[in-house]
């Protein structure tokens, strides 16, 4: 990879500013947890695994900002840090998974001095980042076996290095297939209203010299019907116990079109994206964002002033439309409830 999505450097969190891609490749340093929280909320960093890494590093930064004379005061303030970070994005479960993991580390070292606790939290945040890289490579290896020689893959939104610590989930599958020498190409749809497919996925694939064609969101069915798409691979922000999957708005439409045209539809995601506490996708909270994201494009109005707008950031694809869920522990097909529980050891 020729870029770093997020890293801990000199006791600061450094992120590539995804809002300025593809025009500028700019890295921003964050030295306090509230600015990390705002970066998550403001889409400087996005993608469920990357949000999890950012949240963990935000907790580590926050612990360093705490001024406390007692453990009780330290842990009260740390809980506030975690609460602020947890309120940034409601749908991506990796955010909450990472924060809970950091809380467990803090609790496990209550008997240590405060500086040691801070050091343990920093080490854990860095471990989460490094683990994500290895997990995504495993997802890539498992998924690459599903990609046929000469395939054309449709992907929606960005589930690449920019959405993770650096390799990608859906794009990890594509990268691994490309690295294995398979002659593949990609259709990236633009992904309104944030244009993650146009701005980010296309940028990543071109950097890696993987053949990519950009299409608008409403062209997917046209190319499927013409037989120009072999399979679909997307990421996920939360997967319920029955396999229902929340991902970027528009994913559900792609899945339905794929089923209609007999095209395999795969979800690529780490085990940390599973939320087995939710029976099905109806319980997944869906973030609604500001109307301006729909009515304006790069600051320019594209709709009448005062128009009523709905702007859900995610939708839920029912498990029946999903051919398989690609994880670091293997590919799950059918009977999602039983197999997903087995994967997480329940």
C-alpha atoms as a printed R data frame, in Angstrom:
    type eleno elety resid chain resno       x       y       z
1   ATOM     1    CA   UNK     A     1   0.000   0.000   0.000
2   ATOM     2    CA   UNK     A     2   1.309   3.438  -0.908
3   ATOM     3    CA   UNK     A     3  -0.656   5.231   1.823
4   ATOM     4    CA   UNK     A     4  -1.503   4.848   5.515
5   ATOM     5    CA   UNK     A     5  -5.097   5.260   6.611
6   ATOM     6    CA   UNK     A     6  -4.349   5.738  10.304
7   ATOM     7    CA   UNK     A     7  -1.370   5.248  12.595
8   ATOM     8    CA   UNK     A     8  -0.030   6.153  16.028
9   ATOM     9    CA   UNK     A     9   3.056   8.304  15.546
10  ATOM    10    CA   UNK     A    10   4.980  10.264  18.204
11  ATOM    11    CA   UNK     A    11   2.045   9.966  20.606
12  ATOM    12    CA   UNK     A    12  -0.342  11.476  18.091
13  ATOM    13    CA   UNK     A    13  -2.934   9.908  15.805
14  ATOM    14    CA   UNK     A    14  -2.228  10.537  12.133
15  ATOM    15    CA   UNK     A    15  -5.015  10.031   9.558
16  ATOM    16    CA   UNK     A    16  -5.336  10.578   5.847
17  ATOM    17    CA   UNK     A    17  -8.123  13.138   5.309
18  ATOM    18    CA   UNK     A    18 -10.594  11.195   3.189
19  ATOM    19    CA   UNK     A    19 -12.789  14.243   2.615
20  ATOM    20    CA   UNK     A    20 -10.017  15.734   0.436
21  ATOM    21    CA   UNK     A    21  -9.471  12.716  -1.776
22  ATOM    22    CA   UNK     A    22  -8.908  12.195  -4.637
23  ATOM    23    CA   UNK     A    23  -7.719  15.751  -5.250
24  ATOM    24    CA   UNK     A    24  -5.289  15.983  -2.340
25  ATOM    25    CA   UNK     A    25  -3.493  13.337  -0.280
26  ATOM    26    CA   UNK     A    26  -3.306  15.155   3.054
27  ATOM    27    CA   UNK     A    27  -2.445  13.704   6.482
28  ATOM    28    CA   UNK     A    28  -3.677  15.308   9.708
29  ATOM    29    CA   UNK     A    29  -2.210  14.891  13.194
30  ATOM    30    CA   UNK     A    30  -4.537  14.656  16.190
31  ATOM    31    CA   UNK     A    31  -3.274  15.167  19.726
32  ATOM    32    CA   UNK     A    32  -6.580  15.111  21.647
33  ATOM    33    CA   UNK     A    33  -9.482  12.683  21.716
34  ATOM    34    CA   UNK     A    34 -12.205  15.233  20.963
35  ATOM    35    CA   UNK     A    35 -10.611  16.063  17.633
36  ATOM    36    CA   UNK     A    36 -10.470  12.331  16.853
37  ATOM    37    CA   UNK     A    37 -14.179  12.102  17.693
38  ATOM    38    CA   UNK     A    38 -14.894  14.999  15.345
39  ATOM    39    CA   UNK     A    39 -12.804  13.334  12.609
40  ATOM    40    CA   UNK     A    40 -14.968  10.219  12.911
41  ATOM    41    CA   UNK     A    41 -18.185  12.230  12.918
42  ATOM    42    CA   UNK     A    42 -17.041  14.415  10.016
43  ATOM    43    CA   UNK     A    43 -15.990  11.491   7.768
44  ATOM    44    CA   UNK     A    44 -12.279  12.372   7.787
45  ATOM    45    CA   UNK     A    45 -12.018   8.687   8.609
46  ATOM    46    CA   UNK     A    46 -14.808   6.250   7.737
47  ATOM    47    CA   UNK     A    47 -15.391   2.551   7.176
48  ATOM    48    CA   UNK     A    48 -16.290   0.310  10.104
49  ATOM    49    CA   UNK     A    49 -12.859  -1.254  10.837
50  ATOM    50    CA   UNK     A    50 -11.051   2.089  10.442
51  ATOM    51    CA   UNK     A    51 -13.565   3.754  12.750
52  ATOM    52    CA   UNK     A    52 -12.830   1.050  15.321
53  ATOM    53    CA   UNK     A    53  -9.089   1.706  15.113
54  ATOM    54    CA   UNK     A    54  -9.668   5.458  15.379
55  ATOM    55    CA   UNK     A    55 -11.910   5.019  18.415
56  ATOM    56    CA   UNK     A    56  -9.307   2.845  20.170
57  ATOM    57    CA   UNK     A    57  -6.591   5.404  19.493
58  ATOM    58    CA   UNK     A    58  -8.973   8.135  20.650
59  ATOM    59    CA   UNK     A    59  -9.403   6.346  23.981
60  ATOM    60    CA   UNK     A    60  -5.617   6.054  24.318
61  ATOM    61    CA   UNK     A    61  -5.194   9.758  23.564
62  ATOM    62    CA   UNK     A    62  -7.972  10.645  25.973
63  ATOM    63    CA   UNK     A    63  -6.316   8.698  28.781
64  ATOM    64    CA   UNK     A    64  -3.198  10.815  28.342
65  ATOM    65    CA   UNK     A    65  -5.230  14.021  28.658
66  ATOM    66    CA   UNK     A    66  -6.798  13.025  31.967
67  ATOM    67    CA   UNK     A    67  -5.545  14.880  35.025
68  ATOM    68    CA   UNK     A    68  -6.363  12.819  38.105
69  ATOM    69    CA   UNK     A    69  -4.994  12.227  41.584
70  ATOM    70    CA   UNK     A    70  -6.929   9.017  42.191
71  ATOM    71    CA   UNK     A    71  -7.849   5.948  40.246
72  ATOM    72    CA   UNK     A    72 -11.524   6.688  40.856
73  ATOM    73    CA   UNK     A    73 -11.239  10.088  39.190
74  ATOM    74    CA   UNK     A    74  -9.199   8.655  36.317
75  ATOM    75    CA   UNK     A    75 -11.733   5.939  35.555
76  ATOM    76    CA   UNK     A    76 -14.665   8.363  35.775
77  ATOM    77    CA   UNK     A    77 -12.997  10.657  33.242
78  ATOM    78    CA   UNK     A    78 -12.020   7.716  31.032
79  ATOM    79    CA   UNK     A    79 -15.659   6.632  30.964
80  ATOM    80    CA   UNK     A    80 -16.579  10.117  29.716
81  ATOM    81    CA   UNK     A    81 -13.944   9.865  26.968
82  ATOM    82    CA   UNK     A    82 -15.449   6.566  25.857
83  ATOM    83    CA   UNK     A    83 -18.996   7.968  25.909
84  ATOM    84    CA   UNK     A    84 -18.045  10.926  23.705
85  ATOM    85    CA   UNK     A    85 -16.355   8.666  21.160
86  ATOM    86    CA   UNK     A    86 -19.291   6.230  21.215
87  ATOM    87    CA   UNK     A    87 -21.717   8.986  20.200
88  ATOM    88    CA   UNK     A    88 -19.947   9.764  16.911
89  ATOM    89    CA   UNK     A    89 -21.495   7.170  14.540
90  ATOM    90    CA   UNK     A    90 -24.335   4.830  15.583
91  ATOM    91    CA   UNK     A    91 -24.326   2.113  12.898
92  ATOM    92    CA   UNK     A    92 -20.741   0.800  12.673
93  ATOM    93    CA   UNK     A    93 -20.481  -1.799  15.430
94  ATOM    94    CA   UNK     A    94 -16.659  -1.849  15.276
95  ATOM    95    CA   UNK     A    95 -16.731   1.541  17.004
96  ATOM    96    CA   UNK     A    96 -18.399   0.066  20.071
97  ATOM    97    CA   UNK     A    97 -16.406  -3.171  19.872
98  ATOM    98    CA   UNK     A    98 -13.120  -1.238  20.003
99  ATOM    99    CA   UNK     A    99 -14.237   1.013  22.854
100 ATOM   100    CA   UNK     A   100 -15.387  -1.977  24.911
101 ATOM   101    CA   UNK     A   101 -12.069  -3.708  24.269
102 ATOM   102    CA   UNK     A   102 -10.197  -0.626  25.518
103 ATOM   103    CA   UNK     A   103 -12.423  -0.516  28.609
104 ATOM   104    CA   UNK     A   104 -11.604  -4.150  29.371
105 ATOM   105    CA   UNK     A   105  -7.872  -3.435  29.159
106 ATOM   106    CA   UNK     A   106  -8.258  -0.497  31.535
107 ATOM   107    CA   UNK     A   107 -10.219  -2.630  34.000
108 ATOM   108    CA   UNK     A   108  -7.716  -5.465  33.808
109 ATOM   109    CA   UNK     A   109  -4.942  -3.135  35.019
110 ATOM   110    CA   UNK     A   110  -6.738  -1.250  37.788
111 ATOM   111    CA   UNK     A   111  -4.022  -2.313  40.210
112 ATOM   112    CA   UNK     A   112  -1.324  -0.516  38.195
113 ATOM   113    CA   UNK     A   113  -0.271   3.125  38.471
114 ATOM   114    CA   UNK     A   114  -1.988   5.591  36.124
115 ATOM   115    CA   UNK     A   115   0.953   6.014  33.760
116 ATOM   116    CA   UNK     A   116   1.164   2.246  33.332
117 ATOM   117    CA   UNK     A   117  -2.561   2.093  32.559
118 ATOM   118    CA   UNK     A   118  -2.075   4.781  29.904
119 ATOM   119    CA   UNK     A   119   0.781   2.760  28.415
120 ATOM   120    CA   UNK     A   120  -1.356  -0.405  28.303
121 ATOM   121    CA   UNK     A   121  -4.134   1.504  26.509
122 ATOM   122    CA   UNK     A   122  -1.692   2.885  23.935
123 ATOM   123    CA   UNK     A   123  -0.285  -0.600  23.304
124 ATOM   124    CA   UNK     A   124  -3.793  -2.025  22.904
125 ATOM   125    CA   UNK     A   125  -4.806   0.632  20.373
126 ATOM   126    CA   UNK     A   126  -1.701  -0.088  18.297
127 ATOM   127    CA   UNK     A   127  -2.435  -3.818  18.554
128 ATOM   128    CA   UNK     A   128  -5.964  -3.272  17.227
129 ATOM   129    CA   UNK     A   129  -4.502  -1.476  14.206
130 ATOM   130    CA   UNK     A   130  -1.928  -4.194  13.525
131 ATOM   131    CA   UNK     A   131  -4.473  -6.967  14.016
132 ATOM   132    CA   UNK     A   132  -6.794  -5.308  11.519
133 ATOM   133    CA   UNK     A   133  -4.111  -5.445   8.844
134 ATOM   134    CA   UNK     A   134  -3.621  -9.178   9.404
135 ATOM   135    CA   UNK     A   135  -7.366  -9.852   9.588
136 ATOM   136    CA   UNK     A   136  -7.997  -8.060   6.293
137 ATOM   137    CA   UNK     A   137  -5.249 -10.049   4.577
138 ATOM   138    CA   UNK     A   138  -6.886 -13.255   5.821
139 ATOM   139    CA   UNK     A   139 -10.269 -12.051   4.537
140 ATOM   140    CA   UNK     A   140  -8.579 -11.319   1.227
141 ATOM   141    CA   UNK     A   141  -7.075 -14.803   0.978
142 ATOM   142    CA   UNK     A   142 -10.376 -16.481   1.827
143 ATOM   143    CA   UNK     A   143 -12.332 -14.367  -0.614
144 ATOM   144    CA   UNK     A   144  -9.862 -14.538  -3.487
145 ATOM   145    CA   UNK     A   145 -10.670 -18.225  -3.910
146 ATOM   146    CA   UNK     A   146 -14.229 -17.207  -4.864
147 ATOM   147    CA   UNK     A   147 -13.090 -14.881  -7.640
148 ATOM   148    CA   UNK     A   148 -12.805 -16.578 -11.012
149 ATOM   149    CA   UNK     A   149 -10.148 -15.863 -13.605
150 ATOM   150    CA   UNK     A   150 -11.332 -13.051 -15.847
151 ATOM   151    CA   UNK     A   151 -14.040 -11.901 -13.415
152 ATOM   152    CA   UNK     A   152 -15.530  -8.434 -13.373
153 ATOM   153    CA   UNK     A   153 -16.422  -7.498  -9.802
154 ATOM   154    CA   UNK     A   154 -18.923  -4.833  -8.786
155 ATOM   155    CA   UNK     A   155 -18.239  -3.171  -5.443
156 ATOM   156    CA   UNK     A   156 -20.308  -0.538  -3.674
157 ATOM   157    CA   UNK     A   157 -18.937   2.303  -1.522
158 ATOM   158    CA   UNK     A   158 -15.381   1.912  -0.193
159 ATOM   159    CA   UNK     A   159 -14.355  -1.162   1.767
160 ATOM   160    CA   UNK     A   160 -10.675  -0.825   0.984
161 ATOM   161    CA   UNK     A   161  -7.518   0.264   2.723
162 ATOM   162    CA   UNK     A   162  -9.167   3.594   3.487
163 ATOM   163    CA   UNK     A   163 -11.986   1.846   5.353
164 ATOM   164    CA   UNK     A   164  -9.608  -0.289   7.430
165 ATOM   165    CA   UNK     A   165  -6.123  -0.029   8.859
166 ATOM   166    CA   UNK     A   166  -4.714  -0.417   5.360
167 ATOM   167    CA   UNK     A   167  -5.642  -3.461   3.201
168 ATOM   168    CA   UNK     A   168  -9.395  -3.621   3.016
169 ATOM   169    CA   UNK     A   169 -12.260  -6.095   3.314
170 ATOM   170    CA   UNK     A   170 -14.104  -6.105  -0.024
171 ATOM   171    CA   UNK     A   171 -11.098  -4.514  -1.721
172 ATOM   172    CA   UNK     A   172  -8.898  -6.896   0.259
173 ATOM   173    CA   UNK     A   173 -10.603  -9.736  -1.625
174 ATOM   174    CA   UNK     A   174 -10.021  -7.910  -4.904
175 ATOM   175    CA   UNK     A   175  -6.403  -7.102  -4.024
176 ATOM   176    CA   UNK     A   176  -5.682 -10.695  -3.042
177 ATOM   177    CA   UNK     A   177  -7.170 -11.999  -6.293
178 ATOM   178    CA   UNK     A   178  -5.069  -9.502  -8.253
179 ATOM   179    CA   UNK     A   179  -1.928 -10.419  -6.281
180 ATOM   180    CA   UNK     A   180  -2.620 -14.081  -7.038
181 ATOM   181    CA   UNK     A   181  -2.263 -13.240 -10.725
182 ATOM   182    CA   UNK     A   182  -5.916 -13.445 -11.665
183 ATOM   183    CA   UNK     A   183  -6.916 -11.307 -14.633
184 ATOM   184    CA   UNK     A   184  -9.746  -9.307 -13.040
185 ATOM   185    CA   UNK     A   185 -11.354  -5.926 -13.359
186 ATOM   186    CA   UNK     A   186 -13.651  -3.891 -11.142
187 ATOM   187    CA   UNK     A   187 -16.793  -1.821 -11.593
188 ATOM   188    CA   UNK     A   188 -16.967   0.794  -8.820
189 ATOM   189    CA   UNK     A   189 -20.266   2.582  -8.474
190 ATOM   190    CA   UNK     A   190 -20.081   6.203  -7.349
191 ATOM   191    CA   UNK     A   191 -22.040   5.773  -4.051
192 ATOM   192    CA   UNK     A   192 -24.093   8.907  -3.569
193 ATOM   193    CA   UNK     A   193 -24.226  11.162  -1.656
194 ATOM   194    CA   UNK     A   194 -20.615  11.023  -0.376
195 ATOM   195    CA   UNK     A   195 -19.230   9.477  -3.581
196 ATOM   196    CA   UNK     A   196 -16.957   7.060  -1.747
197 ATOM   197    CA   UNK     A   197 -16.840   4.793  -4.785
198 ATOM   198    CA   UNK     A   198 -15.883   7.602  -7.134
199 ATOM   199    CA   UNK     A   199 -13.512   9.438  -4.805
200 ATOM   200    CA   UNK     A   200 -11.988   6.642  -2.756
201 ATOM   201    CA   UNK     A   201 -12.419   3.173  -4.297
202 ATOM   202    CA   UNK     A   202 -11.445   4.338  -7.776
203 ATOM   203    CA   UNK     A   203  -8.452   6.201  -6.295
204 ATOM   204    CA   UNK     A   204  -7.238   3.135  -4.368
205 ATOM   205    CA   UNK     A   205  -7.584   0.728  -7.277
206 ATOM   206    CA   UNK     A   206  -5.847   3.053  -9.704
207 ATOM   207    CA   UNK     A   207  -2.963   3.428  -7.222
208 ATOM   208    CA   UNK     A   208  -2.647  -0.381  -7.174
209 ATOM   209    CA   UNK     A   209  -2.940  -0.618 -10.989
210 ATOM   210    CA   UNK     A   210  -6.063  -2.783 -10.758
211 ATOM   211    CA   UNK     A   211  -8.319  -2.133 -13.781
212 ATOM   212    CA   UNK     A   212 -11.382  -0.190 -12.625
213 ATOM   213    CA   UNK     A   213 -14.373   1.340 -14.384
214 ATOM   214    CA   UNK     A   214 -16.495   3.975 -12.638
215 ATOM   215    CA   UNK     A   215 -20.277   3.883 -13.067
216 ATOM   216    CA   UNK     A   216 -23.091   5.851 -11.463
217 ATOM   217    CA   UNK     A   217 -25.252   4.055  -8.897
218 ATOM   218    CA   UNK     A   218 -28.219   3.657 -11.220
219 ATOM   219    CA   UNK     A   219 -26.187   1.835 -13.893
220 ATOM   220    CA   UNK     A   220 -25.591  -1.401 -11.945
221 ATOM   221    CA   UNK     A   221 -28.707  -3.194 -13.211
222 ATOM   222    CA   UNK     A   222 -27.903  -2.261 -16.815
223 ATOM   223    CA   UNK     A   223 -24.480  -3.881 -16.702
224 ATOM   224    CA   UNK     A   224 -25.716  -6.913 -14.769
225 ATOM   225    CA   UNK     A   225 -28.405  -7.613 -17.349
226 ATOM   226    CA   UNK     A   226 -25.828  -7.303 -20.147
227 ATOM   227    CA   UNK     A   227 -23.744 -10.018 -18.453
228 ATOM   228    CA   UNK     A   228 -20.812  -7.704 -17.783
229 ATOM   229    CA   UNK     A   229 -20.646  -8.303 -14.010
230 ATOM   230    CA   UNK     A   230 -19.507 -11.668 -12.616
231 ATOM   231    CA   UNK     A   231 -20.038 -11.088  -8.905
232 ATOM   232    CA   UNK     A   232 -20.513  -8.394  -6.252
233 ATOM   233    CA   UNK     A   233 -18.303  -7.923  -3.192
234 ATOM   234    CA   UNK     A   234 -19.152  -5.325  -0.540
235 ATOM   235    CA   UNK     A   235 -18.154  -4.543   3.023
236 ATOM   236    CA   UNK     A   236 -20.316  -4.264   6.141
237 ATOM   237    CA   UNK     A   237 -20.850  -1.960   9.093
238 ATOM   238    CA   UNK     A   238 -22.867  -4.384  11.221
239 ATOM   239    CA   UNK     A   239 -24.055  -7.963  10.734
240 ATOM   240    CA   UNK     A   240 -26.932  -9.292  12.833
241 ATOM   241    CA   UNK     A   241 -27.133 -12.839  14.187
242 ATOM   242    CA   UNK     A   242 -29.199 -14.078  11.229
243 ATOM   243    CA   UNK     A   243 -26.801 -12.632   8.639
244 ATOM   244    CA   UNK     A   244 -28.761  -9.480   7.817
245 ATOM   245    CA   UNK     A   245 -26.123  -6.895   6.941
246 ATOM   246    CA   UNK     A   246 -26.007  -3.120   7.276
247 ATOM   247    CA   UNK     A   247 -23.779  -1.386   4.765
248 ATOM   248    CA   UNK     A   248 -23.686   1.902   2.886
249 ATOM   249    CA   UNK     A   249 -27.023   3.062   1.533
250 ATOM   250    CA   UNK     A   250 -27.664   1.459  -1.852
251 ATOM   251    CA   UNK     A   251 -26.177  -1.914  -0.968
252 ATOM   252    CA   UNK     A   252 -29.636  -3.474  -0.642
253 ATOM   253    CA   UNK     A   253 -30.501  -2.356  -4.180
254 ATOM   254    CA   UNK     A   254 -27.335  -3.932  -5.545
255 ATOM   255    CA   UNK     A   255 -28.110  -7.204  -3.737
256 ATOM   256    CA   UNK     A   256 -31.647  -7.375  -5.123
257 ATOM   257    CA   UNK     A   257 -30.381  -6.679  -8.648
258 ATOM   258    CA   UNK     A   258 -27.723  -9.358  -8.238
259 ATOM   259    CA   UNK     A   259 -30.323 -11.932  -7.173
260 ATOM   260    CA   UNK     A   260 -32.570 -10.996 -10.121
261 ATOM   261    CA   UNK     A   261 -29.667 -11.530 -12.523
262 ATOM   262    CA   UNK     A   262 -28.245 -14.692 -10.922
263 ATOM   263    CA   UNK     A   263 -25.026 -13.010  -9.786
264 ATOM   264    CA   UNK     A   264 -23.236 -14.026  -6.552
265 ATOM   265    CA   UNK     A   265 -23.342 -11.321  -3.876
266 ATOM   266    CA   UNK     A   266 -20.660 -11.523  -1.162
267 ATOM   267    CA   UNK     A   267 -20.142  -9.557   2.045
268 ATOM   268    CA   UNK     A   268 -16.555  -9.262   3.308
269 ATOM   269    CA   UNK     A   269 -16.135  -8.313   6.968
270 ATOM   270    CA   UNK     A   270 -14.122  -9.164  10.097
271 ATOM   271    CA   UNK     A   271 -15.628 -11.078  12.992
272 ATOM   272    CA   UNK     A   272 -15.652  -7.791  14.965
273 ATOM   273    CA   UNK     A   273 -18.427  -6.542  12.644
274 ATOM   274    CA   UNK     A   274 -20.795  -9.265  13.902
275 ATOM   275    CA   UNK     A   275 -23.394  -8.120  16.414
276 ATOM   276    CA   UNK     A   276 -24.981 -11.335  17.610
277 ATOM   277    CA   UNK     A   277 -26.925  -9.445  20.274
278 ATOM   278    CA   UNK     A   278 -29.291  -8.388  17.467
279 ATOM   279    CA   UNK     A   279 -31.639 -11.093  16.237
280 ATOM   280    CA   UNK     A   280 -32.013  -9.555  12.781
281 ATOM   281    CA   UNK     A   281 -31.373  -6.435  10.745
282 ATOM   282    CA   UNK     A   282 -34.546  -4.682  11.889
283 ATOM   283    CA   UNK     A   283 -32.769  -3.895  15.163
284 ATOM   284    CA   UNK     A   284 -29.706  -2.282  13.559
285 ATOM   285    CA   UNK     A   285 -29.695   1.493  14.219
286 ATOM   286    CA   UNK     A   286 -29.509   3.472  10.974
287 ATOM   287    CA   UNK     A   287 -27.718   6.801  11.017
288 ATOM   288    CA   UNK     A   288 -29.446   9.691   9.243
289 ATOM   289    CA   UNK     A   289 -27.149  12.502   8.183
290 ATOM   290    CA   UNK     A   290 -27.545  16.176   7.287
291 ATOM   291    CA   UNK     A   291 -29.725  17.117   4.328
292 ATOM   292    CA   UNK     A   292 -26.950  19.258   2.854
293 ATOM   293    CA   UNK     A   293 -25.080  16.099   1.836
294 ATOM   294    CA   UNK     A   294 -27.902  15.433  -0.637
295 ATOM   295    CA   UNK     A   295 -28.785  18.977  -1.697
296 ATOM   296    CA   UNK     A   296 -25.209  20.138  -2.323
297 ATOM   297    CA   UNK     A   297 -22.205  18.768  -4.190
298 ATOM   298    CA   UNK     A   298 -18.826  20.238  -3.233
299 ATOM   299    CA   UNK     A   299 -20.645  23.215  -1.784
300 ATOM   300    CA   UNK     A   300 -22.789  23.845  -4.859
301 ATOM   301    CA   UNK     A   301 -26.590  23.445  -4.681
302 ATOM   302    CA   UNK     A   302 -28.052  20.664  -6.855
303 ATOM   303    CA   UNK     A   303 -31.618  20.839  -5.520
304 ATOM   304    CA   UNK     A   304 -34.180  23.564  -4.841
305 ATOM   305    CA   UNK     A   305 -33.641  25.495  -1.623
306 ATOM   306    CA   UNK     A   306 -35.958  24.347   1.156
307 ATOM   307    CA   UNK     A   307 -36.679  20.922  -0.361
308 ATOM   308    CA   UNK     A   308 -37.516  18.202   2.177
309 ATOM   309    CA   UNK     A   309 -34.749  15.570   2.325
310 ATOM   310    CA   UNK     A   310 -34.198  12.113   3.836
311 ATOM   311    CA   UNK     A   311 -30.598  10.983   4.111
312 ATOM   312    CA   UNK     A   312 -30.119   7.555   5.702
313 ATOM   313    CA   UNK     A   313 -26.436   6.632   5.523
314 ATOM   314    CA   UNK     A   314 -26.995   2.861   5.549
315 ATOM   315    CA   UNK     A   315 -29.500   0.204   4.565
316 ATOM   316    CA   UNK     A   316 -29.889  -3.444   5.560
317 ATOM   317    CA   UNK     A   317 -29.542  -6.301   3.086
318 ATOM   318    CA   UNK     A   318 -31.540  -9.372   4.218
319 ATOM   319    CA   UNK     A   319 -29.462 -12.530   4.573
320 ATOM   320    CA   UNK     A   320 -31.464 -14.276   1.844
321 ATOM   321    CA   UNK     A   321 -29.753 -12.083  -0.764
322 ATOM   322    CA   UNK     A   322 -26.228 -12.826   0.495
323 ATOM   323    CA   UNK     A   323 -24.382 -15.682  -1.217
324 ATOM   324    CA   UNK     A   324 -21.682 -15.787   1.444
325 ATOM   325    CA   UNK     A   325 -20.048 -13.786   4.229
326 ATOM   326    CA   UNK     A   326 -16.260 -13.737   3.903
327 ATOM   327    CA   UNK     A   327 -14.447 -13.481   7.259
328 ATOM   328    CA   UNK     A   328 -10.895 -13.997   8.470
329 ATOM   329    CA   UNK     A   329 -11.995 -17.421   9.729
330 ATOM   330    CA   UNK     A   330 -13.522 -18.583   6.469
331 ATOM   331    CA   UNK     A   331 -16.538 -18.143   4.225
332 ATOM   332    CA   UNK     A   332 -20.007 -18.635   5.733
333 ATOM   333    CA   UNK     A   333 -22.770 -19.803   3.400
334 ATOM   334    CA   UNK     A   334 -26.350 -20.264   4.554
335 ATOM   335    CA   UNK     A   335 -27.464 -21.146   8.085
336 ATOM   336    CA   UNK     A   336 -25.804 -17.904   9.139
337 ATOM   337    CA   UNK     A   337 -27.202 -17.933  12.658
338 ATOM   338    CA   UNK     A   338 -25.604 -21.250  13.615
339 ATOM   339    CA   UNK     A   339 -22.271 -20.736  11.833
340 ATOM   340    CA   UNK     A   340 -21.746 -17.120  12.885
341 ATOM   341    CA   UNK     A   341 -22.246 -18.108  16.519
342 ATOM   342    CA   UNK     A   342 -19.676 -20.855  16.078
343 ATOM   343    CA   UNK     A   343 -17.178 -18.399  14.583
344 ATOM   344    CA   UNK     A   344 -17.291 -16.172  17.658
345 ATOM   345    CA   UNK     A   345 -17.287 -19.133  20.043
346 ATOM   346    CA   UNK     A   346 -20.867 -18.881  21.285
